[in-house]
C-alpha cells in the first residue's frame, strides 16, 4: 500500500520544490547577468514575444494543474 502520509521510510518529511522560489531565483540571476554585462534581456528579446511566451507557459501550467487528480483524503 502506498504511503500517503508525507514522510519517507526513514521518518523524514518529504518536501516538494517551491516553484515560486525557483522562478524568483531564476529571475534574479537574469537581472544579475544583465547588470554584469550591461545589456538587458529587453534589448535582445522583443517584449511582445516574451509576453506571448509567458502566456503560453501559464496556460500550459493551468491545464496541467486542472488535469491533476485533486482527490485526496477528505474530512467527511
mmCIF file as gemmi writes it, N, C-alpha and C atoms, coordinates in Angstrom:
data_model
loop_
_atom_site.group_PDB
_atom_site.id
_atom_site.type_symbol
_atom_site.label_atom_id
_atom_site.label_alt_id
_atom_site.label_comp_id
_atom_site.label_asym_id
_atom_site.label_entity_id
_atom_site.label_seq_id
_atom_site.pdbx_PDB_ins_code
_atom_site.Cartn_x
_atom_site.Cartn_y
_atom_site.Cartn_z
_atom_site.occupancy
_atom_site.B_iso_or_equiv
_atom_site.pdbx_formal_charge
_atom_site.auth_seq_id
_atom_site.auth_asym_id
_atom_site.pdbx_PDB_model_num
ATOM 1 N N . UNK Axp A 1 ? 0.846 -1.17 0 1 0 ? 1 A 1
ATOM 2 C CA . UNK Axp A 1 ? 0 0 0 1 0 ? 1 A 1
ATOM 3 C C . UNK Axp A 1 ? 0.897 1.24 0 1 0 ? 1 A 1
ATOM 4 N N . UNK Axp A 2 ? 0.524 2.243 -0.749 1 0 ? 2 A 1
ATOM 5 C CA . UNK Axp A 2 ? 1.329 3.451 -0.845 1 0 ? 2 A 1
ATOM 6 C C . UNK Axp A 2 ? 1.204 4.289 0.42 1 0 ? 2 A 1
ATOM 7 N N . UNK Axp A 3 ? 2.328 4.87 0.799 1 0 ? 3 A 1
ATOM 8 C CA . UNK Axp A 3 ? 2.355 5.731 1.981 1 0 ? 3 A 1
ATOM 9 C C . UNK Axp A 3 ? 1.982 7.146 1.564 1 0 ? 3 A 1
ATOM 10 N N . UNK Axp A 4 ? 0.849 7.646 2.018 1 0 ? 4 A 1
ATOM 11 C CA . UNK Axp A 4 ? 0.39 8.989 1.654 1 0 ? 4 A 1
ATOM 12 C C . UNK Axp A 4 ? 0.502 9.968 2.813 1 0 ? 4 A 1
ATOM 13 N N . UNK Axp A 5 ? 1.282 9.616 3.819 1 0 ? 5 A 1
ATOM 14 C CA . UNK Axp A 5 ? 1.365 10.471 4.999 1 0 ? 5 A 1
ATOM 15 C C . UNK Axp A 5 ? 2.334 11.633 4.818 1 0 ? 5 A 1
ATOM 16 N N . UNK Axp A 6 ? 3.134 11.618 3.738 1 0 ? 6 A 1
ATOM 17 C CA . UNK Axp A 6 ? 4.06 12.714 3.507 1 0 ? 6 A 1
ATOM 18 C C . UNK Axp A 6 ? 5.4 12.512 4.171 1 0 ? 6 A 1
ATOM 19 N N . UNK Axp A 7 ? 5.705 11.287 4.595 1 0 ? 7 A 1
ATOM 20 C CA . UNK Axp A 7 ? 7.005 11.019 5.203 1 0 ? 7 A 1
ATOM 21 C C . UNK Axp A 7 ? 7.696 9.9 4.438 1 0 ? 7 A 1
ATOM 22 N N . UNK Axp A 8 ? 9.018 9.916 4.464 1 0 ? 8 A 1
ATOM 23 C CA . UNK Axp A 8 ? 9.808 8.866 3.84 1 0 ? 8 A 1
ATOM 24 C C . UNK Axp A 8 ? 9.865 7.666 4.774 1 0 ? 8 A 1
ATOM 25 N N . UNK Axp A 9 ? 10.47 6.598 4.304 1 0 ? 9 A 1
ATOM 26 C CA . UNK Axp A 9 ? 10.553 5.387 5.109 1 0 ? 9 A 1
ATOM 27 C C . UNK Axp A 9 ? 11.415 5.583 6.349 1 0 ? 9 A 1
ATOM 28 N N . UNK Axp A 10 ? 12.412 6.463 6.266 1 0 ? 10 A 1
ATOM 29 C CA . UNK Axp A 10 ? 13.274 6.674 7.432 1 0 ? 10 A 1
ATOM 30 C C . UNK Axp A 10 ? 12.722 7.735 8.379 1 0 ? 10 A 1
ATOM 31 N N . UNK Axp A 11 ? 11.508 8.217 8.152 1 0 ? 11 A 1
ATOM 32 C CA . UNK Axp A 11 ? 10.852 9.137 9.078 1 0 ? 11 A 1
ATOM 33 C C . UNK Axp A 11 ? 10.975 10.604 8.716 1 0 ? 11 A 1
ATOM 34 N N . UNK Axp A 12 ? 11.808 10.915 7.724 1 0 ? 12 A 1
ATOM 35 C CA . UNK Axp A 12 ? 11.929 12.32 7.329 1 0 ? 12 A 1
ATOM 36 C C . UNK Axp A 12 ? 10.717 12.736 6.505 1 0 ? 12 A 1
ATOM 37 N N . UNK Axp A 13 ? 10.374 13.997 6.592 1 0 ? 13 A 1
ATOM 38 C CA . UNK Axp A 13 ? 9.223 14.514 5.842 1 0 ? 13 A 1
ATOM 39 C C . UNK Axp A 13 ? 9.659 14.836 4.419 1 0 ? 13 A 1
ATOM 40 N N . UNK Axp A 14 ? 8.839 14.398 3.453 1 0 ? 14 A 1
ATOM 41 C CA . UNK Axp A 14 ? 9.109 14.714 2.052 1 0 ? 14 A 1
ATOM 42 C C . UNK Axp A 14 ? 8.711 16.15 1.777 1 0 ? 14 A 1
ATOM 43 N N . UNK Axp A 15 ? 9.551 16.853 1.054 1 0 ? 15 A 1
ATOM 44 C CA . UNK Axp A 15 ? 9.231 18.232 0.695 1 0 ? 15 A 1
ATOM 45 C C . UNK Axp A 15 ? 9.238 18.358 -0.819 1 0 ? 15 A 1
ATOM 46 N N . UNK Axp A 16 ? 8.373 19.203 -1.315 1 0 ? 16 A 1
ATOM 47 C CA . UNK Axp A 16 ? 8.307 19.478 -2.738 1 0 ? 16 A 1
ATOM 48 C C . UNK Axp A 16 ? 9.059 20.762 -3.017 1 0 ? 16 A 1
ATOM 49 N N . UNK Axp A 17 ? 9.671 20.871 -4.19 1 0 ? 17 A 1
ATOM 50 C CA . UNK Axp A 17 ? 10.347 22.127 -4.525 1 0 ? 17 A 1
ATOM 51 C C . UNK Axp A 17 ? 9.341 23.268 -4.641 1 0 ? 17 A 1
ATOM 52 N N . UNK Axp A 18 ? 9.755 24.433 -4.239 1 0 ? 18 A 1
ATOM 53 C CA . UNK Axp A 18 ? 8.898 25.608 -4.279 1 0 ? 18 A 1
ATOM 54 C C . UNK Axp A 18 ? 9.049 26.286 -5.638 1 0 ? 18 A 1
ATOM 55 N N . UNK Axp A 19 ? 8.008 26.239 -6.462 1 0 ? 19 A 1
ATOM 56 C CA . UNK Axp A 19 ? 8.068 26.774 -7.818 1 0 ? 19 A 1
ATOM 57 C C . UNK Axp A 19 ? 8.235 28.291 -7.819 1 0 ? 19 A 1
ATOM 58 N N . UNK Axp A 20 ? 7.594 28.972 -6.894 1 0 ? 20 A 1
ATOM 59 C CA . UNK Axp A 20 ? 7.695 30.44 -6.838 1 0 ? 20 A 1
ATOM 60 C C . UNK Axp A 20 ? 9.121 30.857 -6.509 1 0 ? 20 A 1
ATOM 61 N N . UNK Axp A 21 ? 9.747 30.175 -5.556 1 0 ? 21 A 1
ATOM 62 C CA . UNK Axp A 21 ? 11.124 30.494 -5.2 1 0 ? 21 A 1
ATOM 63 C C . UNK Axp A 21 ? 12.072 30.188 -6.354 1 0 ? 21 A 1
ATOM 64 N N . UNK Axp A 22 ? 11.808 29.113 -7.099 1 0 ? 22 A 1
ATOM 65 C CA . UNK Axp A 22 ? 12.634 28.775 -8.248 1 0 ? 22 A 1
ATOM 66 C C . UNK Axp A 22 ? 12.555 29.85 -9.321 1 0 ? 22 A 1
ATOM 67 N N . UNK Axp A 23 ? 11.349 30.294 -9.632 1 0 ? 23 A 1
ATOM 68 C CA . UNK Axp A 23 ? 11.174 31.342 -10.644 1 0 ? 23 A 1
ATOM 69 C C . UNK Axp A 23 ? 11.815 32.652 -10.183 1 0 ? 23 A 1
ATOM 70 N N . UNK Axp A 24 ? 11.632 32.998 -8.918 1 0 ? 24 A 1
ATOM 71 C CA . UNK Axp A 24 ? 12.233 34.224 -8.392 1 0 ? 24 A 1
ATOM 72 C C . UNK Axp A 24 ? 13.758 34.14 -8.446 1 0 ? 24 A 1
ATOM 73 N N . UNK Axp A 25 ? 14.305 32.974 -8.141 1 0 ? 25 A 1
ATOM 74 C CA . UNK Axp A 25 ? 15.756 32.8 -8.212 1 0 ? 25 A 1
ATOM 75 C C . UNK Axp A 25 ? 16.277 32.933 -9.63 1 0 ? 25 A 1
ATOM 76 N N . UNK Axp A 26 ? 15.562 32.333 -10.593 1 0 ? 26 A 1
ATOM 77 C CA . UNK Axp A 26 ? 15.98 32.443 -11.988 1 0 ? 26 A 1
ATOM 78 C C . UNK Axp A 26 ? 15.89 33.882 -12.487 1 0 ? 26 A 1
ATOM 79 N N . UNK Axp A 27 ? 14.836 34.581 -12.089 1 0 ? 27 A 1
ATOM 80 C CA . UNK Axp A 27 ? 14.714 35.988 -12.486 1 0 ? 27 A 1
ATOM 81 C C . UNK Axp A 27 ? 15.815 36.844 -11.879 1 0 ? 27 A 1
ATOM 82 N N . UNK Axp A 28 ? 16.173 36.565 -10.635 1 0 ? 28 A 1
ATOM 83 C CA . UNK Axp A 28 ? 17.244 37.341 -10.011 1 0 ? 28 A 1
ATOM 84 C C . UNK Axp A 28 ? 18.581 37.06 -10.682 1 0 ? 28 A 1
ATOM 85 N N . UNK Axp A 29 ? 18.805 35.809 -11.118 1 0 ? 29 A 1
ATOM 86 C CA . UNK Axp A 29 ? 20.027 35.516 -11.875 1 0 ? 29 A 1
ATOM 87 C C . UNK Axp A 29 ? 20.041 36.252 -13.209 1 0 ? 29 A 1
ATOM 88 N N . UNK Axp A 30 ? 18.889 36.351 -13.845 1 0 ? 30 A 1
ATOM 89 C CA . UNK Axp A 30 ? 18.786 37.072 -15.107 1 0 ? 30 A 1
ATOM 90 C C . UNK Axp A 30 ? 19.093 38.559 -14.915 1 0 ? 30 A 1
ATOM 91 N N . UNK Axp A 31 ? 18.558 39.136 -13.863 1 0 ? 31 A 1
ATOM 92 C CA . UNK Axp A 31 ? 18.825 40.549 -13.576 1 0 ? 31 A 1
ATOM 93 C C . UNK Axp A 31 ? 20.301 40.767 -13.243 1 0 ? 31 A 1
ATOM 94 N N . UNK Axp A 32 ? 20.887 39.834 -12.475 1 0 ? 32 A 1
ATOM 95 C CA . UNK Axp A 32 ? 22.306 39.948 -12.134 1 0 ? 32 A 1
ATOM 96 C C . UNK Axp A 32 ? 23.178 39.848 -13.39 1 0 ? 32 A 1
ATOM 97 N N . UNK Axp A 33 ? 22.842 38.932 -14.297 1 0 ? 33 A 1
ATOM 98 C CA . UNK Axp A 33 ? 23.603 38.799 -15.539 1 0 ? 33 A 1
ATOM 99 C C . UNK Axp A 33 ? 23.465 40.052 -16.393 1 0 ? 33 A 1
ATOM 100 N N . UNK Axp A 34 ? 22.266 40.639 -16.409 1 0 ? 34 A 1
ATOM 101 C CA . UNK Axp A 34 ? 22.058 41.872 -17.165 1 0 ? 34 A 1
ATOM 102 C C . UNK Axp A 34 ? 22.877 43.009 -16.564 1 0 ? 34 A 1
ATOM 103 N N . UNK Axp A 35 ? 22.973 43.045 -15.244 1 0 ? 35 A 1
ATOM 104 C CA . UNK Axp A 35 ? 23.77 44.085 -14.598 1 0 ? 35 A 1
ATOM 105 C C . UNK Axp A 35 ? 25.25 43.921 -14.861 1 0 ? 35 A 1
ATOM 106 N N . UNK Axp A 36 ? 25.722 42.68 -14.894 1 0 ? 36 A 1
ATOM 107 C CA . UNK Axp A 36 ? 27.144 42.438 -15.137 1 0 ? 36 A 1
ATOM 108 C C . UNK Axp A 36 ? 27.546 42.72 -16.576 1 0 ? 36 A 1
ATOM 109 N N . UNK Axp A 37 ? 26.698 42.361 -17.518 1 0 ? 37 A 1
ATOM 110 C CA . UNK Axp A 37 ? 27.035 42.532 -18.931 1 0 ? 37 A 1
ATOM 111 C C . UNK Axp A 37 ? 26.69 43.913 -19.455 1 0 ? 37 A 1
ATOM 112 N N . UNK Axp A 38 ? 25.82 44.615 -18.796 1 0 ? 38 A 1
ATOM 113 C CA . UNK Axp A 38 ? 25.437 45.943 -19.245 1 0 ? 38 A 1
ATOM 114 C C . UNK Axp A 38 ? 24.319 45.935 -20.273 1 0 ? 38 A 1
ATOM 115 N N . UNK Axp A 39 ? 23.847 44.765 -20.642 1 0 ? 39 A 1
ATOM 116 C CA . UNK Axp A 39 ? 22.719 44.672 -21.568 1 0 ? 39 A 1
ATOM 117 C C . UNK Axp A 39 ? 21.606 43.901 -20.893 1 0 ? 39 A 1
ATOM 118 N N . UNK Axp A 40 ? 20.421 44.346 -21.113 1 0 ? 40 A 1
ATOM 119 C CA . UNK Axp A 40 ? 19.278 43.679 -20.519 1 0 ? 40 A 1
ATOM 120 C C . UNK Axp A 40 ? 18.596 42.773 -21.514 1 0 ? 40 A 1
ATOM 121 N N . UNK Axp A 41 ? 17.79 41.856 -21.024 1 0 ? 41 A 1
ATOM 122 C CA . UNK Axp A 41 ? 17.067 40.97 -21.944 1 0 ? 41 A 1
ATOM 123 C C . UNK Axp A 41 ? 16.08 41.736 -22.815 1 0 ? 41 A 1
ATOM 124 N N . UNK Axp A 42 ? 15.662 42.899 -22.382 1 0 ? 42 A 1
ATOM 125 C CA . UNK Axp A 42 ? 14.723 43.706 -23.157 1 0 ? 42 A 1
ATOM 126 C C . UNK Axp A 42 ? 15.387 44.263 -24.412 1 0 ? 42 A 1
ATOM 127 N N . UNK Axp A 43 ? 16.728 44.28 -24.458 1 0 ? 43 A 1
ATOM 128 C CA . UNK Axp A 43 ? 17.427 44.751 -25.656 1 0 ? 43 A 1
ATOM 129 C C . UNK Axp A 43 ? 17.625 43.635 -26.664 1 0 ? 43 A 1
ATOM 130 N N . UNK Axp A 44 ? 17.508 42.391 -26.221 1 0 ? 44 A 1
ATOM 131 C CA . UNK Axp A 44 ? 17.729 41.24 -27.09 1 0 ? 44 A 1
ATOM 132 C C . UNK Axp A 44 ? 16.409 40.627 -27.536 1 0 ? 44 A 1
ATOM 133 N N . UNK Axp A 45 ? 15.453 40.531 -26.608 1 0 ? 45 A 1
ATOM 134 C CA . UNK Axp A 45 ? 14.18 39.873 -26.874 1 0 ? 45 A 1
ATOM 135 C C . UNK Axp A 45 ? 13.087 40.932 -26.985 1 0 ? 45 A 1
ATOM 136 N N . UNK Axp A 46 ? 12.226 40.78 -27.991 1 0 ? 46 A 1
ATOM 137 C CA . UNK Axp A 46 ? 11.086 41.671 -28.125 1 0 ? 46 A 1
ATOM 138 C C . UNK Axp A 46 ? 10.091 41.376 -26.99 1 0 ? 46 A 1
ATOM 139 N N . UNK Axp A 47 ? 9.645 42.407 -26.304 1 0 ? 47 A 1
ATOM 140 C CA . UNK Axp A 47 ? 8.771 42.248 -25.148 1 0 ? 47 A 1
ATOM 141 C C . UNK Axp A 47 ? 7.46 41.561 -25.539 1 0 ? 47 A 1
ATOM 142 N N . UNK Axp A 48 ? 6.979 41.794 -26.732 1 0 ? 48 A 1
ATOM 143 C CA . UNK Axp A 48 ? 5.732 41.162 -27.164 1 0 ? 48 A 1
ATOM 144 C C . UNK Axp A 48 ? 5.885 39.646 -27.229 1 0 ? 48 A 1
ATOM 145 N N . UNK Axp A 49 ? 7.023 39.162 -27.719 1 0 ? 49 A 1
ATOM 146 C CA . UNK Axp A 49 ? 7.258 37.718 -27.762 1 0 ? 49 A 1
ATOM 147 C C . UNK Axp A 49 ? 7.426 37.163 -26.353 1 0 ? 49 A 1
ATOM 148 N N . UNK Axp A 50 ? 8.043 37.931 -25.487 1 0 ? 50 A 1
ATOM 149 C CA . UNK Axp A 50 ? 8.208 37.499 -24.1 1 0 ? 50 A 1
ATOM 150 C C . UNK Axp A 50 ? 6.843 37.355 -23.418 1 0 ? 50 A 1
ATOM 151 N N . UNK Axp A 51 ? 5.957 38.31 -23.632 1 0 ? 51 A 1
ATOM 152 C CA . UNK Axp A 51 ? 4.613 38.223 -23.063 1 0 ? 51 A 1
ATOM 153 C C . UNK Axp A 51 ? 3.825 37.058 -23.651 1 0 ? 51 A 1
ATOM 154 N N . UNK Axp A 52 ? 3.956 36.839 -24.954 1 0 ? 52 A 1
ATOM 155 C CA . UNK Axp A 52 ? 3.26 35.724 -25.583 1 0 ? 52 A 1
ATOM 156 C C . UNK Axp A 52 ? 3.78 34.39 -25.045 1 0 ? 52 A 1
ATOM 157 N N . UNK Axp A 53 ? 5.078 34.267 -24.893 1 0 ? 53 A 1
ATOM 158 C CA . UNK Axp A 53 ? 5.653 33.04 -24.343 1 0 ? 53 A 1
ATOM 159 C C . UNK Axp A 53 ? 5.226 32.806 -22.911 1 0 ? 53 A 1
ATOM 160 N N . UNK Axp A 54 ? 5.157 33.871 -22.131 1 0 ? 54 A 1
ATOM 161 C CA . UNK Axp A 54 ? 4.699 33.761 -20.744 1 0 ? 54 A 1
ATOM 162 C C . UNK Axp A 54 ? 3.248 33.301 -20.693 1 0 ? 54 A 1
ATOM 163 N N . UNK Axp A 55 ? 2.426 33.818 -21.583 1 0 ? 55 A 1
ATOM 164 C CA . UNK Axp A 55 ? 1.022 33.41 -21.623 1 0 ? 55 A 1
ATOM 165 C C . UNK Axp A 55 ? 0.887 31.938 -22.002 1 0 ? 55 A 1
ATOM 166 N N . UNK Axp A 56 ? 1.713 31.471 -22.93 1 0 ? 56 A 1
ATOM 167 C CA . UNK Axp A 56 ? 1.662 30.06 -23.319 1 0 ? 56 A 1
ATOM 168 C C . UNK Axp A 56 ? 2.076 29.171 -22.151 1 0 ? 56 A 1
ATOM 169 N N . UNK Axp A 57 ? 3.161 29.529 -21.483 1 0 ? 57 A 1
ATOM 170 C CA . UNK Axp A 57 ? 3.636 28.73 -20.343 1 0 ? 57 A 1
ATOM 171 C C . UNK Axp A 57 ? 2.594 28.724 -19.222 1 0 ? 57 A 1
ATOM 172 N N . UNK Axp A 58 ? 2.001 29.872 -18.94 1 0 ? 58 A 1
ATOM 173 C CA . UNK Axp A 58 ? 0.976 29.935 -17.902 1 0 ? 58 A 1
ATOM 174 C C . UNK Axp A 58 ? -0.247 29.102 -18.285 1 0 ? 58 A 1
ATOM 175 N N . UNK Axp A 59 ? -0.645 29.144 -19.547 1 0 ? 59 A 1
ATOM 176 C CA . UNK Axp A 59 ? -1.776 28.334 -19.997 1 0 ? 59 A 1
ATOM 177 C C . UNK Axp A 59 ? -1.515 26.844 -19.856 1 0 ? 59 A 1
ATOM 178 N N . UNK Axp A 60 ? -0.311 26.417 -20.219 1 0 ? 60 A 1
ATOM 179 C CA . UNK Axp A 60 ? 0.049 25.006 -20.063 1 0 ? 60 A 1
ATOM 180 C C . UNK Axp A 60 ? 0.057 24.622 -18.591 1 0 ? 60 A 1
ATOM 181 N N . UNK Axp A 61 ? 0.582 25.492 -17.743 1 0 ? 61 A 1
ATOM 182 C CA . UNK Axp A 61 ? 0.613 25.203 -16.306 1 0 ? 61 A 1
ATOM 183 C C . UNK Axp A 61 ? -0.809 25.079 -15.751 1 0 ? 61 A 1
ATOM 184 N N . UNK Axp A 62 ? -1.709 25.942 -16.19 1 0 ? 62 A 1
ATOM 185 C CA . UNK Axp A 62 ? -3.099 25.864 -15.726 1 0 ? 62 A 1
ATOM 186 C C . UNK Axp A 62 ? -3.77 24.583 -16.204 1 0 ? 62 A 1
ATOM 187 N N . UNK Axp A 63 ? -3.497 24.181 -17.446 1 0 ? 63 A 1
ATOM 188 C CA . UNK Axp A 63 ? -4.066 22.938 -17.949 1 0 ? 63 A 1
ATOM 189 C C . UNK Axp A 63 ? -3.555 21.733 -17.174 1 0 ? 63 A 1
ATOM 190 N N . UNK Axp A 64 ? -2.267 21.703 -16.915 1 0 ? 64 A 1
ATOM 191 C CA . UNK Axp A 64 ? -1.692 20.591 -16.152 1 0 ? 64 A 1
ATOM 192 C C . UNK Axp A 64 ? -2.266 20.561 -14.746 1 0 ? 64 A 1
ATOM 193 N N . UNK Axp A 65 ? -2.424 21.716 -14.132 1 0 ? 65 A 1
ATOM 194 C CA . UNK Axp A 65 ? -2.98 21.774 -12.778 1 0 ? 65 A 1
ATOM 195 C C . UNK Axp A 65 ? -4.43 21.316 -12.755 1 0 ? 65 A 1
ATOM 196 N N . UNK Axp A 66 ? -5.185 21.599 -13.802 1 0 ? 66 A 1
ATOM 197 C CA . UNK Axp A 66 ? -6.584 21.184 -13.816 1 0 ? 66 A 1
ATOM 198 C C . UNK Axp A 66 ? -6.743 19.697 -14.106 1 0 ? 66 A 1
ATOM 199 N N . UNK Axp A 67 ? -5.787 19.088 -14.782 1 0 ? 67 A 1
ATOM 200 C CA . UNK Axp A 67 ? -5.866 17.677 -15.119 1 0 ? 67 A 1
ATOM 201 C C . UNK Axp A 67 ? -5.411 16.8 -13.957 1 0 ? 67 A 1
ATOM 202 N N . UNK Axp A 68 ? -4.55 17.325 -13.113 1 0 ? 68 A 1
ATOM 203 C CA . UNK Axp A 68 ? -4.042 16.54 -11.986 1 0 ? 68 A 1
ATOM 204 C C . UNK Axp A 68 ? -5.186 16.065 -11.118 1 0 ? 68 A 1
ATOM 205 N N . UNK Axp A 69 ? -4.994 14.906 -10.525 1 0 ? 69 A 1
ATOM 206 C CA . UNK Axp A 69 ? -6.007 14.343 -9.639 1 0 ? 69 A 1
ATOM 207 C C . UNK Axp A 69 ? -6.021 15.128 -8.338 1 0 ? 69 A 1
ATOM 208 N N . UNK Axp A 70 ? -7.075 15.855 -8.101 1 0 ? 70 A 1
ATOM 209 C CA . UNK Axp A 70 ? -7.144 16.691 -6.903 1 0 ? 70 A 1
ATOM 210 C C . UNK Axp A 70 ? -7.83 15.985 -5.76 1 0 ? 70 A 1
ATOM 211 N N . UNK Axp A 71 ? -8.25 14.731 -5.975 1 0 ? 71 A 1
ATOM 212 C CA . UNK Axp A 71 ? -8.905 13.998 -4.9 1 0 ? 71 A 1
ATOM 213 C C . UNK Axp A 71 ? -7.875 13.528 -3.902 1 0 ? 71 A 1
ATOM 214 N N . UNK Axp A 72 ? -8.1 13.833 -2.662 1 0 ? 72 A 1
ATOM 215 C CA . UNK Axp A 72 ? -7.225 13.38 -1.606 1 0 ? 72 A 1
ATOM 216 C C . UNK Axp A 72 ? -8.064 12.868 -0.456 1 0 ? 72 A 1
ATOM 217 N N . UNK Axp A 73 ? -7.451 12.759 0.677 1 0 ? 73 A 1
ATOM 218 C CA . UNK Axp A 73 ? -8.191 12.33 1.857 1 0 ? 73 A 1
ATOM 219 C C . UNK Axp A 73 ? -9.169 13.433 2.263 1 0 ? 73 A 1
ATOM 220 N N . UNK Axp A 74 ? -10.426 13.099 2.392 1 0 ? 74 A 1
ATOM 221 C CA . UNK Axp A 74 ? -11.428 14.086 2.76 1 0 ? 74 A 1
ATOM 222 C C . UNK Axp A 74 ? -11.742 13.963 4.254 1 0 ? 74 A 1
ATOM 223 N N . UNK Axp A 75 ? -12.265 15.019 4.779 1 0 ? 75 A 1
ATOM 224 C CA . UNK Axp A 75 ? -12.621 15.052 6.195 1 0 ? 75 A 1
ATOM 225 C C . UNK Axp A 75 ? -14.084 14.704 6.421 1 0 ? 75 A 1
ATOM 226 N N . UNK Axp A 76 ? -14.755 14.163 5.413 1 0 ? 76 A 1
ATOM 227 C CA . UNK Axp A 76 ? -16.181 13.841 5.551 1 0 ? 76 A 1
ATOM 228 C C . UNK Axp A 76 ? -16.426 12.691 6.485 1 0 ? 76 A 1
